[in-house]
């Protein structure tokens, strides 16, 4: 996963453009921007027209855990299509922690299933395990919680040694704003306990 902390203007102009360059298939917005995800997508459409892209909405679903939108991008000069998935999770409480552990687990499950579905659409000769771009306003708090949870779940699912402080420490070597608060650190522990209970591993 990649994370970014662009302000809205840079999110609009850079993150989606970078998705073309990096073969990203899934983008996760971990903030509320003051308008609906559909309005946000319409802003992207206007940006893409300036970049010679046409964007069509193929699918949109809002659930109690997140909003999931599938976009079809058409690059006019090359006449090529590709799909990009956009997920938005906005149920955050104080100190950039999700309000509810089980609610956030539902979002992570949706993110995982969308990532798996997107890999089925990768054209031959392209990266079959493309990264996911997560972005929030700070670039370390909300994105850091999501990235850390994803890495720890991967560790559990592959029967590797689980060391939360080591994982967070390694992530902080790359971006020092990852999990900046004690509340987020505690949330990660509660999230893992709930995940293990849900998976019936404890």
C-alpha positions as CSV (number, residue, x, y, z in Angstrom):
1,X,0.0,0.0,0.0
2,X,1.0,3.6,-0.7
3,X,-0.1,6.5,1.5
4,X,-0.3,10.2,0.7
5,X,-1.1,13.4,2.5
6,X,-2.0,15.7,-0.3
7,X,-4.3,18.6,0.2
8,X,-7.4,18.4,-1.9
9,X,-5.9,20.2,-4.9
10,X,-3.0,17.8,-5.0
11,X,-5.3,14.8,-4.4
12,X,-7.3,15.8,-7.4
13,X,-4.4,16.7,-9.7
14,X,-1.8,14.2,-8.5
15,X,-3.2,11.1,-6.9
16,X,-5.4,10.1,-9.7
17,X,-2.9,11.0,-12.3
18,X,-0.3,8.9,-10.4
19,X,-2.7,6.0,-10.5
20,X,-2.3,6.0,-14.3
21,X,1.5,6.0,-14.0
22,X,1.7,3.4,-11.2
23,X,-1.0,1.0,-12.5
24,X,-3.0,1.6,-9.3
25,X,-6.4,-0.1,-9.3
26,X,-7.7,0.8,-5.9
27,X,-7.8,4.2,-4.2
28,X,-9.0,4.6,-0.6
29,X,-10.1,8.0,0.7
30,X,-10.0,8.1,4.5
31,X,-11.4,11.6,5.0
32,X,-14.6,13.5,4.5
33,X,-14.2,16.4,2.1
34,X,-17.4,18.3,2.8
35,X,-19.3,16.7,-0.1
36,X,-20.5,13.3,-1.2
37,X,-18.2,10.8,-3.0
38,X,-20.3,11.2,-6.1
39,X,-19.6,14.9,-6.1
40,X,-15.9,14.1,-5.5
41,X,-16.0,11.8,-8.6
42,X,-17.5,14.5,-10.7
43,X,-14.6,16.8,-9.8
44,X,-12.3,14.0,-10.9
45,X,-14.2,13.8,-14.2
46,X,-13.5,17.5,-14.9
47,X,-9.8,17.0,-14.1
48,X,-9.6,14.0,-16.4
49,X,-11.2,15.8,-19.3
50,X,-8.2,18.2,-19.1
51,X,-5.9,15.3,-19.0
52,X,-7.5,13.6,-22.0
53,X,-9.4,11.1,-20.0
54,X,-13.1,10.3,-20.0
55,X,-14.5,8.8,-16.8
56,X,-17.7,6.6,-16.6
57,X,-19.2,5.4,-13.4
58,X,-19.8,1.6,-13.7
59,X,-20.8,0.9,-10.1
60,X,-21.6,2.7,-6.9
61,X,-22.7,1.3,-3.5
62,X,-23.0,3.0,-0.2
63,X,-23.2,0.8,2.9
64,X,-23.0,1.5,6.6
65,X,-19.2,0.9,6.5
66,X,-18.1,2.7,3.3
67,X,-18.9,3.9,-0.2
68,X,-17.5,1.9,-3.0
69,X,-17.4,3.2,-6.6
70,X,-16.0,1.6,-9.7
71,X,-14.9,3.9,-12.4
72,X,-14.1,3.2,-16.1
73,X,-11.3,5.4,-17.4
74,X,-10.9,5.9,-21.1
75,X,-7.7,7.5,-22.4
76,X,-8.7,9.3,-25.6
77,X,-5.3,9.4,-27.4
78,X,-4.5,5.7,-26.9
79,X,-8.1,4.5,-27.0
80,X,-7.5,2.3,-23.9
81,X,-9.8,1.6,-21.0
82,X,-9.1,0.6,-17.5
83,X,-11.0,0.4,-14.2
84,X,-10.2,2.1,-10.9
85,X,-12.0,1.4,-7.7
86,X,-12.6,4.2,-5.2
87,X,-13.5,3.5,-1.6
88,X,-14.3,6.1,1.1
89,X,-14.4,5.5,4.8
90,X,-15.4,8.5,6.9
91,X,-16.5,7.2,10.3
92,X,-13.6,8.7,12.3
93,X,-13.6,9.8,15.9
94,X,-11.2,11.9,17.9
95,X,-7.5,11.5,17.4
96,X,-8.1,9.9,14.0
97,X,-9.4,6.6,15.3
98,X,-12.3,4.9,13.8
99,X,-15.5,5.2,15.9
100,X,-16.1,1.4,16.0
101,X,-13.7,-1.5,15.7
102,X,-16.2,-3.9,14.0
103,X,-17.3,-1.1,11.6
104,X,-13.7,-0.5,10.6
105,X,-13.2,-4.3,10.2
106,X,-16.1,-4.3,7.8
107,X,-14.4,-1.5,5.8
108,X,-11.1,-3.5,5.8
109,X,-12.9,-6.6,4.5
110,X,-14.5,-4.5,1.7
111,X,-11.1,-3.1,0.8
112,X,-9.6,-6.6,0.7
113,X,-12.4,-7.9,-1.5
114,X,-12.2,-5.0,-3.9
115,X,-8.4,-5.4,-4.1
116,X,-8.9,-9.1,-4.9
117,X,-11.6,-8.3,-7.5
118,X,-9.4,-5.6,-9.1
119,X,-6.5,-8.1,-9.7
120,X,-8.9,-10.2,-11.8
121,X,-9.0,-7.2,-14.2
122,X,-5.3,-6.7,-14.7
123,X,-4.3,-7.0,-18.4
124,X,-1.7,-9.5,-19.4
125,X,1.9,-8.3,-18.9
126,X,1.0,-5.9,-16.1
127,X,1.7,-6.0,-12.4
128,X,-0.7,-8.7,-10.9
129,X,-0.3,-7.3,-7.4
130,X,-0.7,-3.5,-7.8
131,X,-0.5,-1.3,-4.8
132,X,-3.4,0.4,-3.1
133,X,-3.2,4.2,-2.6
134,X,-4.6,5.4,0.7
135,X,-4.9,9.1,1.3
136,X,-6.0,11.3,4.1
137,X,-5.2,14.9,5.0
138,X,-2.4,14.1,7.3
139,X,-0.9,11.1,5.5
140,X,0.0,9.2,8.6
141,X,-2.9,9.1,11.1
142,X,-5.8,7.6,9.3
143,X,-3.8,6.1,6.5
144,X,-1.3,4.8,9.1
145,X,-4.0,3.0,11.0
146,X,-5.3,1.4,7.8
147,X,-1.9,0.5,6.5
148,X,-0.8,-1.0,9.9
149,X,-3.9,-3.0,10.2
150,X,-3.5,-4.4,6.7
151,X,0.1,-5.4,7.4
152,X,-0.7,-7.0,10.8
153,X,-3.7,-9.0,9.3
154,X,-1.3,-10.2,6.5
155,X,1.1,-11.3,9.2
156,X,-1.6,-13.2,11.1
157,X,-3.0,-14.8,7.9
158,X,0.4,-16.1,6.9
159,X,1.4,-17.4,10.4
160,X,4.3,-15.1,10.8
161,X,5.6,-13.7,14.1
162,X,3.4,-10.8,15.2
163,X,5.2,-7.8,16.7
164,X,3.1,-4.7,16.6
165,X,5.8,-2.3,18.0
166,X,8.3,-3.6,15.4
167,X,5.8,-3.2,12.5
168,X,4.9,0.4,13.6
169,X,8.6,1.2,14.2
170,X,9.5,0.0,10.6
171,X,6.7,2.0,9.2
172,X,7.9,5.1,11.1
173,X,11.3,4.7,9.5
174,X,9.5,5.4,6.2
175,X,7.1,8.0,7.4
176,X,7.4,9.4,10.9
177,X,3.8,10.4,11.2
178,X,2.5,6.8,11.2
179,X,0.3,6.1,14.3
180,X,1.2,9.4,16.0
181,X,-1.1,9.0,19.0
182,X,-1.5,6.5,21.9
183,X,-5.2,6.3,21.1
184,X,-4.4,4.9,17.6
185,X,-1.9,2.5,19.0
186,X,-4.5,1.2,21.5
187,X,-7.0,1.0,18.6
188,X,-4.7,-1.3,16.7
189,X,-4.5,-3.7,19.6
190,X,-8.3,-3.7,20.0
191,X,-8.7,-4.2,16.2
192,X,-6.4,-7.2,16.3
193,X,-8.3,-8.7,19.2
194,X,-11.6,-8.3,17.4
195,X,-10.2,-9.7,14.2
196,X,-8.9,-12.8,16.0
197,X,-12.3,-13.3,17.7
198,X,-14.1,-12.9,14.5
199,X,-11.7,-15.3,12.8
200,X,-12.2,-17.6,15.8
201,X,-8.5,-17.8,16.4
202,X,-9.0,-16.9,20.1
